Amino acid sequence: MIRGLKEGGLVPAVAQDWETGEVLMLAYMNEEALRRTVETGRAHYWSRSRGRLWLKGESSGHEQLVKEIRIDCDEDAILLKVEQKGGACHMGYRSCFYRNLEGVLVGEKIFEPDLVYRA
Amino acid sequence: MIRGLKEGGLVPAVAQDWETGEVLMLAYMNEEALRRTVETGRAHYWSRSRGRLWLKGESSGHEQLVKEIRIDCDEDAILLKVEQKGGACHMGYRSCFYRNLEGVLVGEKIFEPDLVYRA
């Protein structure tokens, strides 16, 4: 187990497109999320807002197939190199980082959230 | 101000090489770190272990010249596209993510920490 996940800890996990290098999103993992990610090859995270484990794409189908997992020097951050199905962002963008600090849209919108996340 | 920095919050900030797309490190920012980063064009972070603001490269000279700042959909994560001077990692690697989950070295060591971080 990596250091940052001891004693029930959460660590930030960065998902990066394994081919283009685009940074897609940042979410959090606990020990179980990392274990399931390794076991299934699909990115799992811990949702802090919902307080539960979360398979990325469970609602949208926009799964992340994990090609490589890296840890940082301090073992308190994770980098996932993934094949992103659809878009990573629930707002309809390929990447969650679709705005710059001034709020200008710089990312690519690739789907309509209302058509993907049905009630 | 972005949502995640309200009320003294900290948000994770991912530094990415603006040319190669390599993810270099993950650190944290508070409001002042972000403000100084914008004002100076050099990445500043909040060191959780030292409890103080930190200019990346203040000891090593390995500064990060900020080319672009992006925020994520929830405004609780930051992506910095930077020109990295030297190596981002205090262990001597270009990126802090120099190991995979199995502990195998996959990153490039580019300097000797003992020669850079002198007592």
gemmi code that builds the backbone of each chain (N, CA, C; Angstrom):
import gemmi

chains = {
    "A": [
        ("MET", (0.852, -1.202, 0.000), (0.000, 0.000, 0.000), (0.887, 1.251, 0.000)),
        ("ILE", (0.432, 2.283, -0.646), (1.254, 3.488, -0.659), (0.992, 4.309, 0.609)),
        ("ARG", (2.001, 5.091, 0.955), (2.008, 5.782, 2.254), (0.751, 6.610, 2.500)),
        ("GLY", (0.340, 7.371, 1.478), (-0.791, 8.288, 1.644), (-2.121, 7.603, 1.868)),
        ("LEU", (-2.197, 6.315, 1.634), (-3.476, 5.608, 1.814), (-3.544, 4.871, 3.140)),
        ("LYS", (-2.507, 4.951, 3.919), (-2.530, 4.306, 5.234), (-3.549, 4.984, 6.127)),
        ("GLU", (-4.087, 4.235, 7.044), (-5.020, 4.775, 8.051), (-6.199, 5.501, 7.414)),
        ("GLY", (-6.706, 4.919, 6.331), (-7.930, 5.454, 5.734), (-7.764, 6.743, 4.954)),
        ("GLY", (-6.545, 7.080, 4.604), (-6.290, 8.344, 3.900), (-6.841, 8.373, 2.484)),
        ("LEU", (-6.977, 9.589, 1.980), (-7.344, 9.829, 0.589), (-6.165, 10.503, -0.094)),
        ("VAL", (-5.937, 10.166, -1.343), (-4.907, 10.873, -2.110), (-5.510, 11.361, -3.426)),
        ("PRO", (-5.039, 12.516, -3.900), (-5.495, 12.988, -5.210), (-4.924, 12.103, -6.319)),
        ("ALA", (-5.769, 11.851, -7.313), (-5.354, 11.053, -8.472), (-5.633, 11.872, -9.732)),
        ("VAL", (-4.609, 12.033, -10.537), (-4.707, 12.786, -11.784), (-4.869, 11.790, -12.924)),
        ("ALA", (-5.897, 11.976, -13.740), (-6.065, 11.125, -14.910), (-5.575, 11.883, -16.140)),
        ("GLN", (-4.712, 11.216, -16.890), (-4.083, 11.823, -18.071), (-4.299, 10.909, -19.271)),
        ("ASP", (-4.659, 11.480, -20.397), (-4.801, 10.690, -21.616), (-3.455, 10.049, -21.958)),
        ("TRP", (-3.448, 8.737, -22.094), (-2.175, 8.017, -22.257), (-1.539, 8.282, -23.615)),
        ("GLU", (-2.322, 8.778, -24.573), (-1.762, 9.026, -25.906), (-1.428, 10.504, -26.121)),
        ("THR", (-2.363, 11.385, -25.784), (-2.147, 12.804, -26.083), (-1.455, 13.546, -24.943)),
        ("GLY", (-1.492, 12.979, -23.720), (-0.923, 13.660, -22.570), (-1.852, 14.680, -21.937)),
        ("GLU", (-3.058, 14.858, -22.502), (-4.003, 15.824, -21.937), (-4.380, 15.426, -20.505)),
        ("VAL", (-4.335, 16.394, -19.585), (-4.800, 16.141, -18.227), (-6.328, 16.223, -18.235)),
        ("LEU", (-6.971, 15.158, -17.829), (-8.418, 15.026, -17.986), (-9.202, 15.428, -16.743)),
        ("MET", (-8.731, 15.049, -15.585), (-9.472, 15.335, -14.351), (-8.592, 15.053, -13.148)),
        ("LEU", (-9.080, 15.514, -11.996), (-8.462, 15.174, -10.726), (-9.559, 14.708, -9.793)),
        ("ALA", (-9.373, 13.543, -9.202), (-10.334, 13.028, -8.225), (-9.535, 12.394, -7.094)),
        ("TYR", (-10.208, 11.704, -6.197), (-9.534, 11.162, -5.014), (-9.690, 9.653, -4.943)),
        ("MET", (-8.696, 9.009, -4.382), (-8.733, 7.565, -4.168), (-8.495, 7.244, -2.704)),
        ("ASN", (-9.218, 6.225, -2.239), (-8.836, 5.590, -0.976), (-8.244, 4.219, -1.335)),
        ("GLU", (-7.933, 3.435, -0.327), (-7.260, 2.155, -0.590), (-8.115, 1.252, -1.481)),
        ("GLU", (-9.426, 1.213, -1.193), (-10.296, 0.316, -1.959), (-10.417, 0.779, -3.418)),
        ("ALA", (-10.486, 2.081, -3.624), (-10.570, 2.602, -4.994), (-9.329, 2.189, -5.791)),
        ("LEU", (-8.167, 2.292, -5.172), (-6.940, 1.902, -5.874), (-6.931, 0.393, -6.128)),
        ("ARG", (-7.347, -0.379, -5.142), (-7.369, -1.840, -5.297), (-8.288, -2.246, -6.437)),
        ("ARG", (-9.486, -1.665, -6.469), (-10.427, -2.026, -7.536), (-9.946, -1.553, -8.908)),
        ("THR", (-9.262, -0.419, -8.911), (-8.696, 0.068, -10.165), (-7.679, -0.927, -10.708)),
        ("VAL", (-6.819, -1.419, -9.819), (-5.798, -2.386, -10.233), (-6.455, -3.692, -10.678)),
        ("GLU", (-7.447, -4.135, -9.919), (-8.076, -5.431, -10.214), (-8.859, -5.423, -11.520)),
        ("THR", (-9.550, -4.310, -11.800), (-10.463, -4.277, -12.943), (-9.869, -3.593, -14.168)),
        ("GLY", (-8.801, -2.808, -13.959), (-8.256, -2.036, -15.066), (-9.099, -0.827, -15.430)),
        ("ARG", (-10.096, -0.529, -14.597), (-10.964, 0.638, -14.815), (-10.841, 1.566, -13.603)),
        ("ALA", (-10.754, 2.872, -13.882), (-10.508, 3.817, -12.794), (-11.699, 3.883, -11.845)),
        ("HIS", (-11.420, 3.697, -10.565), (-12.385, 3.881, -9.484), (-11.868, 5.011, -8.593)),
        ("TYR", (-12.788, 5.799, -8.080), (-12.410, 6.887, -7.180), (-13.294, 6.855, -5.944)),
        ("TRP", (-12.901, 7.651, -4.949), (-13.747, 7.870, -3.788), (-14.411, 9.223, -3.971)),
        ("SER", (-15.742, 9.220, -4.007), (-16.459, 10.485, -4.133), (-16.602, 11.108, -2.753)),
        ("ARG", (-15.963, 12.259, -2.578), (-16.057, 12.937, -1.270), (-17.447, 13.508, -1.062)),
        ("SER", (-18.092, 13.981, -2.133), (-19.424, 14.583, -1.974), (-20.486, 13.526, -1.710)),
        ("ARG", (-20.354, 12.371, -2.333), (-21.363, 11.331, -2.153), (-20.971, 10.321, -1.074)),
        ("GLY", (-19.718, 10.383, -0.629), (-19.277, 9.475, 0.424), (-19.337, 8.012, 0.030)),
        ("ARG", (-18.959, 7.733, -1.201), (-18.972, 6.323, -1.632), (-17.994, 6.098, -2.774)),
        ("LEU", (-17.676, 4.813, -2.971), (-16.819, 4.427, -4.080), (-17.548, 4.689, -5.386)),
        ("TRP", (-16.787, 4.988, -6.425), (-17.360, 5.457, -7.666), (-16.542, 4.897, -8.817)),
        ("LEU", (-17.206, 4.125, -9.658), (-16.571, 3.679, -10.904), (-16.752, 4.797, -11.916)),
        ("LYS", (-15.649, 5.381, -12.371), (-15.743, 6.449, -13.364), (-16.468, 5.909, -14.597)),
        ("GLY", (-17.557, 6.595, -14.989), (-18.335, 6.160, -16.147), (-19.523, 5.299, -15.800)),
        ("GLU", (-19.785, 5.084, -14.512), (-20.886, 4.184, -14.132), (-22.237, 4.719, -14.611)),
        ("SER", (-22.404, 6.041, -14.668), (-23.645, 6.626, -15.196), (-23.534, 6.929, -16.690)),
        ("SER", (-22.424, 7.485, -17.081), (-22.260, 8.021, -18.437), (-21.745, 6.994, -19.437)),
        ("GLY", (-21.151, 5.919, -18.934), (-20.445, 5.003, -19.825), (-19.055, 5.488, -20.200)),
        ("HIS", (-18.692, 6.662, -19.698), (-17.396, 7.247, -20.056), (-16.297, 6.722, -19.137)),
        ("GLU", (-15.989, 5.458, -19.314), (-15.015, 4.801, -18.458), (-13.585, 5.204, -18.808)),
        ("GLN", (-12.692, 4.914, -17.867), (-11.266, 5.140, -18.084), (-10.542, 3.797, -17.989)),
        ("LEU", (-9.999, 3.344, -19.085), (-9.221, 2.104, -19.106), (-7.785, 2.461, -18.750)),
        ("VAL", (-7.313, 1.852, -17.674), (-6.040, 2.283, -17.087), (-4.871, 1.562, -17.749)),
        ("LYS", (-3.980, 2.344, -18.315), (-2.806, 1.794, -18.998), (-1.594, 1.729, -18.086)),
        ("GLU", (-1.513, 2.660, -17.153), (-0.343, 2.709, -16.272), (-0.717, 3.501, -15.019)),
        ("ILE", (-0.164, 3.098, -13.897), (-0.366, 3.824, -12.641), (1.003, 4.235, -12.112)),
        ("ARG", (1.134, 5.519, -11.829), (2.383, 6.003, -11.232), (2.099, 6.652, -9.882)),
        ("ILE", (3.091, 6.607, -9.014), (2.984, 7.268, -7.719), (4.075, 8.317, -7.626)),
        ("ASP", (3.837, 9.315, -6.793), (4.845, 10.379, -6.712), (5.858, 10.089, -5.610)),
        ("CYS", (6.854, 10.937, -5.520), (7.981, 10.731, -4.612), (7.541, 10.544, -3.163)),
        ("ASP", (6.546, 11.304, -2.744), (6.086, 11.249, -1.362), (4.991, 10.204, -1.155)),
        ("GLU", (4.608, 9.515, -2.215), (3.549, 8.504, -2.150), (2.244, 9.075, -1.621)),
        ("ASP", (1.956, 10.321, -2.013), (0.657, 10.876, -1.623), (-0.063, 11.529, -2.808)),
        ("ALA", (0.272, 11.072, -3.996), (-0.463, 11.462, -5.199), (-0.272, 10.360, -6.232)),
        ("ILE", (-1.294, 10.196, -7.065), (-1.308, 9.119, -8.061), (-1.527, 9.736, -9.435)),
        ("LEU", (-0.863, 9.169, -10.429), (-1.070, 9.559, -11.826), (-1.543, 8.341, -12.595)),
        ("LEU", (-2.715, 8.455, -13.215), (-3.267, 7.373, -14.031), (-3.135, 7.763, -15.489)),
        ("LYS", (-2.521, 6.907, -16.265), (-2.521, 7.113, -17.714), (-3.642, 6.242, -18.266)),
        ("VAL", (-4.611, 6.892, -18.905), (-5.850, 6.190, -19.245), (-6.246, 6.377, -20.702)),
        ("GLU", (-7.031, 5.399, -21.156), (-7.775, 5.558, -22.405), (-9.164, 6.031, -21.994)),
        ("GLN", (-9.492, 7.265, -22.297), (-10.758, 7.867, -21.874), (-11.849, 7.578, -22.899)),
        ("LYS", (-12.882, 6.876, -22.472), (-14.057, 6.698, -23.327), (-14.922, 7.942, -23.194)),
        ("GLY", (-15.379, 8.496, -24.308), (-16.198, 9.708, -24.248), (-15.434, 10.855, -23.629)),
        ("GLY", (-16.106, 11.631, -22.772), (-15.451, 12.760, -22.127), (-15.294, 12.528, -20.637)),
        ("ALA", (-14.234, 13.080, -20.075), (-14.001, 12.897, -18.643), (-14.935, 13.753, -17.797)),
        ("CYS", (-15.388, 14.879, -18.358), (-16.073, 15.877, -17.525), (-17.587, 15.766, -17.632)),
        ("HIS", (-18.248, 15.842, -16.488), (-19.711, 15.733, -16.460), (-20.386, 16.951, -17.103)),
        ("MET", (-19.610, 17.972, -17.415), (-20.157, 19.154, -18.086), (-20.132, 19.001, -19.605)),
        ("GLY", (-19.625, 17.881, -20.088), (-19.657, 17.626, -21.529), (-18.340, 17.843, -22.243)),
        ("TYR", (-17.308, 18.119, -21.470), (-16.011, 18.390, -22.078), (-15.105, 17.165, -21.993)),
        ("ARG", (-14.168, 17.139, -22.897), (-13.169, 16.072, -22.888), (-12.394, 16.091, -21.561)),
        ("SER", (-11.985, 17.275, -21.125), (-11.241, 17.442, -19.875), (-12.019, 18.347, -18.936)),
        ("CYS", (-11.900, 18.087, -17.636), (-12.511, 18.984, -16.641), (-11.832, 20.353, -16.623)),
        ("PHE", (-10.617, 20.429, -17.137), (-9.872, 21.695, -17.134), (-10.139, 22.438, -18.438)),
        ("TYR", (-11.403, 22.793, -18.659), (-11.798, 23.391, -19.934), (-11.859, 24.914, -19.874)),
        ("ARG", (-11.507, 25.507, -18.742), (-11.484, 26.963, -18.607), (-10.147, 27.421, -18.071)),
        ("ASN", (-9.748, 28.618, -18.499), (-8.584, 29.199, -17.845), (-9.051, 30.043, -16.645)),
        ("LEU", (-8.083, 30.600, -15.945), (-8.402, 31.281, -14.687), (-9.334, 32.466, -14.889)),
        ("GLU", (-9.322, 33.042, -16.090), (-10.218, 34.168, -16.390), (-11.617, 33.689, -16.782)),
        ("GLY", (-11.807, 32.374, -16.818), (-13.129, 31.836, -17.152), (-13.359, 31.643, -18.643)),
        ("VAL", (-12.333, 31.862, -19.423), (-12.458, 31.683, -20.878), (-12.442, 30.192, -21.212)),
        ("LEU", (-13.381, 29.770, -22.053), (-13.435, 28.364, -22.456), (-12.267, 28.059, -23.381)),
        ("VAL", (-11.489, 27.059, -23.020), (-10.359, 26.662, -23.852), (-10.444, 25.178, -24.217)),
        ("GLY", (-11.404, 24.470, -23.636), (-11.533, 23.035, -23.891), (-12.574, 22.734, -24.950)),
        ("GLU", (-12.624, 21.467, -25.281), (-13.474, 20.985, -26.362), (-14.714, 20.317, -25.780)),
        ("LYS", (-15.902, 20.845, -26.113), (-17.137, 20.197, -25.660), (-17.471, 19.090, -26.647)),
        ("ILE", (-17.693, 17.885, -26.133), (-17.869, 16.757, -27.059), (-19.178, 16.007, -26.848)),
        ("PHE", (-19.940, 16.344, -25.781), (-21.253, 15.709, -25.638), (-22.182, 16.615, -24.846)),
        ("GLU", (-23.479, 16.341, -24.955), (-24.477, 17.105, -24.222), (-24.817, 16.370, -22.926)),
        ("PRO", (-24.472, 16.950, -21.781), (-24.701, 16.245, -20.520), (-26.149, 15.767, -20.354)),
        ("ASP", (-27.116, 16.572, -20.790), (-28.522, 16.194, -20.591), (-28.879, 14.904, -21.318)),
        ("LEU", (-28.162, 14.612, -22.372), (-28.464, 13.396, -23.134), (-27.723, 12.177, -22.583)),
        ("VAL", (-26.725, 12.430, -21.750), (-25.890, 11.332, -21.224), (-26.298, 10.973, -19.802)),
        ("TYR", (-26.528, 12.020, -18.985), (-26.919, 11.772, -17.605), (-28.434, 11.921, -17.508)),
        ("ARG", (-29.160, 10.892, -17.786), (-30.629, 10.955, -17.768), (-31.112, 10.787, -16.352)),
        ("ALA", (-32.274, 11.340, -16.114), (-32.845, 11.253, -14.752), (-33.201, 9.800, -14.438)),
    ],
    "B": [
        ("MET", (-12.081, 34.986, -7.129), (-11.472, 33.835, -6.453), (-12.220, 32.558, -6.839)),
        ("ILE", (-11.509, 31.478, -6.945), (-12.178, 30.233, -7.304), (-12.790, 29.605, -6.047)),
        ("ARG", (-13.825, 28.840, -6.290), (-14.669, 28.317, -5.203), (-13.860, 27.584, -4.128)),
        ("GLY", (-12.947, 26.726, -4.572), (-12.196, 25.897, -3.630), (-11.257, 26.657, -2.722)),
        ("LEU", (-11.011, 27.922, -3.021), (-10.084, 28.700, -2.191), (-10.805, 29.608, -1.206)),
        ("LYS", (-12.118, 29.582, -1.234), (-12.874, 30.393, -0.279), (-12.654, 29.885, 1.138)),
        ("GLU", (-12.781, 30.780, 2.086), (-12.688, 30.415, 3.503), (-11.392, 29.675, 3.833)),
        ("GLY", (-10.298, 30.134, 3.231), (-8.988, 29.577, 3.590), (-8.702, 28.194, 3.049)),
        ("GLY", (-9.454, 27.760, 2.055), (-9.285, 26.407, 1.526), (-7.973, 26.219, 0.775)),
        ("LEU", (-7.604, 24.961, 0.632), (-6.476, 24.553, -0.188), (-7.006, 23.732, -1.357)),
        ("VAL", (-6.398, 23.900, -2.523), (-6.768, 23.047, -3.649), (-5.504, 22.419, -4.238)),
        ("PRO", (-5.626, 21.198, -4.744), (-4.486, 20.575, -5.413), (-4.204, 21.266, -6.736)),
        ("ALA", (-2.929, 21.429, -7.032), (-2.501, 22.047, -8.289), (-1.531, 21.088, -8.979)),
        ("VAL", (-1.838, 20.777, -10.215), (-1.024, 19.870, -11.014), (-0.157, 20.711, -11.935)),
        ("ALA", (1.144, 20.459, -11.913), (2.040, 21.163, -12.835), (2.384, 20.229, -13.990)),
        ("GLN", (2.183, 20.753, -15.189), (2.400, 19.966, -16.406), (3.357, 20.725, -17.325)),
        ("ASP", (4.303, 20.022, -17.909), (5.203, 20.657, -18.865), (4.388, 21.189, -20.036)),
        ("TRP", (4.515, 22.466, -20.315), (3.658, 23.101, -21.321), (3.981, 22.646, -22.738)),
        ("GLU", (5.172, 22.068, -22.922), (5.533, 21.618, -24.275), (5.333, 20.121, -24.462)),
        ("THR", (5.816, 19.322, -23.526), (5.754, 17.862, -23.701), (4.479, 17.251, -23.142)),
        ("GLY", (3.787, 17.963, -22.252), (2.601, 17.407, -21.612), (2.905, 16.520, -20.420)),
        ("GLU", (4.179, 16.336, -20.093), (4.529, 15.494, -18.946), (3.971, 16.091, -17.648)),
        ("VAL", (3.334, 15.248, -16.840), (2.874, 15.701, -15.525), (4.068, 15.685, -14.588)),
        ("LEU", (4.372, 16.831, -14.003), (5.614, 17.007, -13.258), (5.446, 16.796, -11.757)),
        ("MET", (4.367, 17.306, -11.185), (4.185, 17.220, -9.736), (2.772, 17.630, -9.368)),
        ("LEU", (2.415, 17.342, -8.142), (1.162, 17.814, -7.572), (1.472, 18.444, -6.226)),
        ("ALA", (0.987, 19.668, -6.037), (1.174, 20.350, -4.760), (-0.114, 21.094, -4.451)),
        ("TYR", (-0.098, 21.934, -3.428), (-1.334, 22.596, -3.001), (-1.186, 24.112, -3.044)),
        ("MET", (-2.311, 24.762, -3.315), (-2.337, 26.217, -3.317), (-3.417, 26.729, -2.380)),
        ("ASN", (-3.102, 27.821, -1.705), (-4.142, 28.604, -1.046), (-4.317, 29.890, -1.874)),
        ("GLU", (-5.151, 30.783, -1.375), (-5.448, 31.982, -2.165), (-4.186, 32.799, -2.443)),
        ("GLU", (-3.349, 32.932, -1.416), (-2.153, 33.753, -1.596), (-1.177, 33.115, -2.589)),
        ("ALA", (-1.058, 31.797, -2.541), (-0.164, 31.106, -3.480), (-0.622, 31.357, -4.917)),
        ("LEU", (-1.926, 31.287, -5.131), (-2.435, 31.522, -6.482), (-2.215, 32.979, -6.894)),
        ("ARG", (-2.460, 33.897, -5.967), (-2.297, 35.314, -6.274), (-0.840, 35.613, -6.641)),
        ("ARG", (0.084, 35.090, -5.849), (1.505, 35.362, -6.132), (1.952, 34.687, -7.424)),
        ("THR", (1.370, 33.537, -7.708), (1.686, 32.857, -8.969), (1.266, 33.729, -10.148)),
        ("VAL", (0.066, 34.294, -10.055), (-0.436, 35.152, -11.129), (0.421, 36.407, -11.244)),
        ("GLU", (0.740, 37.006, -10.094), (1.477, 38.275, -10.102), (2.901, 38.140, -10.624)),
        ("THR", (3.550, 37.016, -10.275), (4.978, 36.877, -10.586), (5.239, 36.009, -11.813)),
        ("GLY", (4.230, 35.206, -12.219), (4.455, 34.277, -13.320), (5.298, 33.080, -12.924)),
        ("ARG", (5.548, 32.924, -11.620), (6.310, 31.782, -11.095), (5.429, 31.035, -10.106)),
        ("ALA", (5.452, 29.689, -10.209), (4.555, 28.881, -9.388), (4.906, 28.987, -7.908)),
        ("HIS", (3.898, 29.337, -7.124), (3.982, 29.335, -5.663), (2.973, 28.314, -5.132)),
        ("TYR", (3.349, 27.641, -4.087), (2.451, 26.665, -3.473), (2.390, 26.905, -1.971)),
        ("TRP", (1.420, 26.225, -1.342), (1.364, 26.199, 0.111), (1.925, 24.873, 0.563)),
        ("SER", (2.983, 24.905, 1.343), (3.565, 23.677, 1.863), (2.785, 23.244, 3.101)),
        ("ARG", (2.121, 22.107, 2.989), (1.363, 21.606, 4.145), (2.301, 21.130, 5.244)),
        ("SER", (3.459, 20.554, 4.875), (4.360, 20.033, 5.903), (5.085, 21.164, 6.631)),
        ("ARG", (5.420, 22.224, 5.893), (6.160, 23.326, 6.530), (5.243, 24.447, 6.998)),
        ("GLY", (3.974, 24.387, 6.563), (3.020, 25.398, 7.010), (3.356, 26.801, 6.544)),
        ("ARG", (3.850, 26.905, 5.314), (4.200, 28.236, 4.812), (4.146, 28.270, 3.284)),
        ("LEU", (4.072, 29.494, 2.773), (4.097, 29.691, 1.331), (5.475, 29.299, 0.800)),
        ("TRP", (5.488, 28.834, -0.432), (6.693, 28.230, -0.972), (6.784, 28.600, -2.444)),
        ("LEU", (7.865, 29.302, -2.806), (8.163, 29.545, -4.218), (8.877, 28.318, -4.738)),
        ("LYS", (8.261, 27.636, -5.683), (8.905, 26.440, -6.248), (10.258, 26.837, -6.826)),
        ("GLY", (11.302, 26.163, -6.369), (12.641, 26.463, -6.853), (13.413, 27.411, -5.968)),
        ("GLU", (12.839, 27.820, -4.834), (13.514, 28.812, -3.990), (14.854, 28.283, -3.454)),
        ("SER", (14.944, 26.966, -3.218), (16.221, 26.384, -2.782), (17.036, 25.887, -3.960)),
        ("SER", (16.392, 25.227, -4.876), (17.078, 24.515, -5.958), (17.338, 25.378, -7.183)),
        ("GLY", (16.587, 26.467, -7.302), (16.626, 27.230, -8.547), (15.753, 26.639, -9.635)),
        ("HIS", (15.124, 25.535, -9.342), (14.297, 24.849, -10.342), (12.891, 25.436, -10.364)),
        ("GLU", (12.815, 26.646, -10.864), (11.542, 27.364, -10.881), (10.622, 26.856, -11.981)),
        ("GLN", (9.356, 27.227, -11.843), (8.357, 26.915, -12.858), (7.788, 28.226, -13.395)),
        ("LEU", (8.071, 28.498, -14.665), (7.527, 29.696, -15.310), (6.154, 29.329, -15.860)),
        ("VAL", (5.145, 30.038, -15.400), (3.766, 29.640, -15.675), (3.290, 30.220, -17.003)),
        ("LYS", (2.894, 29.335, -17.898), (2.426, 29.728, -19.225), (0.919, 29.849, -19.281)),
        ("GLU", (0.224, 29.048, -18.486), (-1.241, 29.054, -18.507), (-1.743, 28.456, -17.210)),
        ("ILE", (-2.870, 28.991, -16.727), (-3.507, 28.441, -15.532), (-4.920, 28.038, -15.900)),
        ("ARG", (-5.251, 26.801, -15.612), (-6.623, 26.339, -15.842), (-7.267, 25.899, -14.542)),
        ("ILE", (-8.588, 26.016, -14.489), (-9.331, 25.530, -13.326), (-10.299, 24.450, -13.791)),
        ("ASP", (-10.655, 23.564, -12.881), (-11.543, 22.477, -13.305), (-13.010, 22.868, -13.109)),
        ("CYS", (-13.887, 22.003, -13.555), (-15.333, 22.266, -13.572), (-15.859, 22.663, -12.193)),
        ("ASP", (-15.382, 22.007, -11.152), (-15.866, 22.275, -9.796), (-15.084, 23.388, -9.099)),
        ("GLU", (-14.122, 23.942, -9.779), (-13.276, 24.997, -9.209), (-12.604, 24.573, -7.915)),
        ("ASP", (-12.190, 23.302, -7.885), (-11.434, 22.854, -6.715), (-10.167, 22.087, -7.109)),
        ("ALA", (-9.681, 22.367, -8.289), (-8.377, 21.856, -8.714), (-7.830, 22.809, -9.772)),
        ("ILE", (-6.506, 22.907, -9.818), (-5.820, 23.836, -10.720), (-4.825, 23.052, -11.568)),
        ("LEU", (-4.717, 23.461, -12.813), (-3.708, 22.893, -13.713), (-2.805, 24.023, -14.181)),
        ("LEU", (-1.510, 23.866, -13.910), (-0.527, 24.856, -14.358), (0.254, 24.280, -15.523)),
        ("LYS", (0.300, 25.007, -16.619), (1.182, 24.619, -17.711), (2.434, 25.463, -17.563)),
        ("VAL", (3.560, 24.776, -17.378), (4.781, 25.479, -16.965), (5.982, 25.124, -17.821)),
        ("GLU", (6.913, 26.067, -17.817), (8.262, 25.778, -18.305), (9.089, 25.434, -17.070)),
        ("GLN", (9.468, 24.177, -16.950), (10.175, 23.709, -15.760), (11.673, 23.908, -15.917)),
        ("LYS", (12.259, 24.710, -15.036), (13.717, 24.822, -14.995), (14.256, 23.633, -14.208)),
        ("GLY", (15.275, 22.965, -14.710), (15.825, 21.806, -14.008), (14.785, 20.723, -13.854)),
        ("GLY", (14.760, 20.089, -12.678), (13.803, 19.016, -12.427), (12.774, 19.439, -11.404)),
        ("ALA", (11.556, 18.913, -11.529), (10.501, 19.278, -10.592), (10.673, 18.580, -9.246)),
        ("CYS", (11.319, 17.428, -9.243), (11.305, 16.575, -8.051), (12.562, 16.740, -7.214)),
        ("HIS", (12.368, 16.839, -5.916), (13.503, 17.018, -5.009), (14.373, 15.756, -4.927)),
        ("MET", (13.903, 14.665, -5.528), (14.699, 13.435, -5.548), (15.623, 13.382, -6.759)),
        ("GLY", (15.553, 14.409, -7.598), (16.489, 14.478, -8.717), (15.893, 14.112, -10.059)),
        ("TYR", (14.606, 13.897, -10.067), (13.952, 13.494, -11.314), (13.256, 14.689, -11.965)),
        ("ARG", (13.057, 14.525, -13.251), (12.317, 15.550, -13.990), (10.890, 15.678, -13.440)),
        ("SER", (10.242, 14.537, -13.201), (8.884, 14.498, -12.665), (8.872, 13.753, -11.335)),
        ("CYS", (7.988, 14.184, -10.432), (7.818, 13.450, -9.171), (7.209, 12.064, -9.400)),
        ("PHE", (6.578, 11.875, -10.540), (5.931, 10.588, -10.822), (6.912, 9.689, -11.585)),
        ("TYR", (8.011, 9.356, -10.914), (9.087, 8.623, -11.588), (9.035, 7.122, -11.323)),
        ("ARG", (8.014, 6.683, -10.571), (7.868, 5.240, -10.295), (6.461, 4.783, -10.643)),
        ("ASN", (6.351, 3.541, -11.071), (5.002, 2.992, -11.208), (4.593, 2.360, -9.874)),
        ("LEU", (3.373, 1.828, -9.850), (2.816, 1.328, -8.588), (3.633, 0.181, -8.014)),
        ("GLU", (4.331, -0.541, -8.888), (5.160, -1.666, -8.427), (6.524, -1.186, -7.932)),
        ("GLY", (6.769, 0.108, -8.004), (8.028, 0.661, -7.517), (9.134, 0.673, -8.557)),
        ("VAL", (8.801, 0.300, -9.776), (9.808, 0.299, -10.843), (10.067, 1.733, -11.302)),
        ("LEU", (11.329, 2.083, -11.433), (11.686, 3.424, -11.898), (11.351, 3.561, -13.374)),
        ("VAL", (10.568, 4.570, -13.704), (10.215, 4.805, -15.100), (10.583, 6.232, -15.520)),
        ("GLY", (11.008, 7.041, -14.566), (11.326, 8.435, -14.867), (12.814, 8.649, -15.078)),
        ("GLU", (13.113, 9.855, -15.451), (14.466, 10.218, -15.835), (15.115, 11.030, -14.716)),
        ("LYS", (16.222, 10.520, -14.179), (16.955, 11.267, -13.158), (17.875, 12.249, -13.865)),
        ("ILE", (17.790, 13.524, -13.466), (18.546, 14.521, -14.224), (19.482, 15.356, -13.356)),
        ("PHE", (19.378, 15.194, -12.021), (20.368, 15.890, -11.191), (20.562, 15.132, -9.886)),
        ("GLU", (21.657, 15.458, -9.204), (21.958, 14.847, -7.917), (21.468, 15.758, -6.803)),
        ("PRO", (20.460, 15.320, -6.059), (19.892, 16.194, -5.020), (20.945, 16.754, -4.054)),
        ("ASP", (21.937, 15.945, -3.686), (22.929, 16.403, -2.710), (23.727, 17.609, -3.220)),
        ("LEU", (23.814, 17.707, -4.528), (24.581, 18.815, -5.092), (23.728, 20.070, -5.264)),
        ("VAL", (22.416, 19.893, -5.216), (21.512, 21.015, -5.462), (20.967, 21.587, -4.153)),
        ("TYR", (20.577, 20.674, -3.253), (20.046, 21.112, -1.957), (21.165, 21.022, -0.930)),
        ("ARG", (21.958, 22.054, -0.856), (23.079, 22.055, 0.071), (22.601, 22.456, 1.465)),
        ("ALA", (23.320, 22.012, 2.444), (22.940, 22.283, 3.837), (23.119, 23.772, 4.142)),
    ],
}
model = gemmi.Model(1)
for chain_id, residues in chains.items():
    chain = gemmi.Chain(chain_id)
    for i, (resn, *xyz) in enumerate(residues, 1):
        res = gemmi.Residue()
        res.name, res.seqid = resn, gemmi.SeqId(i, " ")
        for name, pos in zip(("N", "CA", "C"), xyz):
            atom = gemmi.Atom()
            atom.name, atom.element = name, gemmi.Element(name[0])
            atom.pos, atom.b_iso = gemmi.Position(*pos), 0.0
            res.add_atom(atom)
        chain.add_residue(res)
    model.add_chain(chain)
structure = gemmi.Structure()
structure.add_model(model)
structure.setup_entities()
